[in-house]
Amino acid sequence: MKESDNWSDKEVVEAFVHMLKTIILWVIWLVISLFFGVQKGWAYFNSPIVTTWEHILFFAWIVIMLPIVIRITFKIWKPKKK
């Protein structure tokens, strides 16, 4: 193994922090989306209880937030300039 292949403790901790931030971000987004989509029934069109605006709100949430969450994930993993 080359000397340049060795990771320092600082780099390992930074990678772990990046992983933790990414996992927390995606889990929070998924929990919110699943709660409203499945538990509240906003993702199901055949539900007589759910109104049209709730469907629109839910799918707008998915369409708007997914690219934002992906962008934040890329920002988390973007290498810092030295």
Helices and strands as residue ranges (DSSP letters): G 3-5, H 9-34, I 35-39, H 52-77
